[in-house]
Amino acid sequence: MFQGITVRAEALTEGLVELCFDRQGESINKLDARAVEELKTALDIIAAERAVRGVLISSARKPSSSARTSTNSGIGSRGPRQR
């Protein structure tokens, strides 16, 4: 259905699609601008398929013991908080 650099979508069984975060060439998945754009594209493709009844969201990476965030992604960033 869809294969991006960070997200892929594939039909599993009748009516079920897997939406998998799987950033190629990286040890972790990052939710950056590219991932958001690919997610939007994948969801548009899935939504256009009338036969889809459910979406399984997964990650190809093992869970890490600590969550890391990047403030350099540019998503929703307004700069440092003013007090």
C-alpha positions in Angstrom: 0.0 0.0 0.0 2.7 2.5 1.1 6.4 2.4 1.7 8.2 5.5 3.0 11.5 6.1 4.7 9.9 6.1 8.2 6.4 4.6 7.8 5.0 1.7 5.9 1.4 0.4 5.5 0.5 -3.1 4.3 -2.6 -5.2 4.1 -2.5 -8.1 6.6 -5.8 -9.8 6.1 -9.2 -8.9 4.6 -10.0 -5.5 6.1 -6.9 -5.1 8.3 -3.9 -2.9 7.6 -0.7 -2.6 9.6 0.8 0.9 9.8 4.4 0.4 11.0 6.9 3.0 12.1 10.2 1.6 10.7 12.8 4.3 10.0 15.3 2.9 7.6 18.9 3.1 8.5 18.2 4.2 12.2 18.2 2.3 15.4 15.2 4.3 16.7 12.1 5.8 15.2 11.8 9.6 15.3 8.6 11.5 15.1 10.0 14.3 12.9 8.6 16.3 10.0 9.3 13.5 7.5 7.6 10.9 9.7 4.5 13.2 10.1 4.3 13.8 6.3 4.6 10.1 5.6 2.1 9.3 8.2 -0.4 11.7 6.6 0.2 10.1 3.2 -0.2 6.6 4.5 -3.4 7.5 6.3 -4.8 9.1 3.2 -4.1 6.0 1.2 -5.6 3.7 3.9 -8.7 6.0 4.2 -9.3 5.7 0.5 -9.6 1.9 0.7 -13.3 1.2 1.4 -12.5 -2.4 2.4 -10.3 -1.4 5.4 -12.1 -2.0 8.7 -9.2 -1.7 11.1 -5.6 -0.4 11.4 -2.9 -2.0 13.6 -0.3 0.5 14.5 3.2 -0.9 15.3 6.9 -0.2 15.5 9.6 -2.3 14.0 11.9 -1.2 16.9 12.2 -2.7 20.3 11.0 -0.5 23.1 13.8 1.4 24.7 14.3 1.8 28.5 14.1 5.6 28.2 12.2 7.9 25.9 14.3 10.5 24.1 12.9 13.6 22.5 14.5 16.1 20.1 13.6 19.8 20.3 15.2 20.2 16.8 12.3 18.5 14.9 10.6 21.8 14.1 7.1 20.3 14.8 5.1 22.7 16.8 8.2 24.4 18.0 7.8 28.0 19.2 11.2 28.4 20.7 12.1 28.7 24.4 9.3 29.2 26.9 9.0 32.7 28.1 8.4 33.2 31.8 
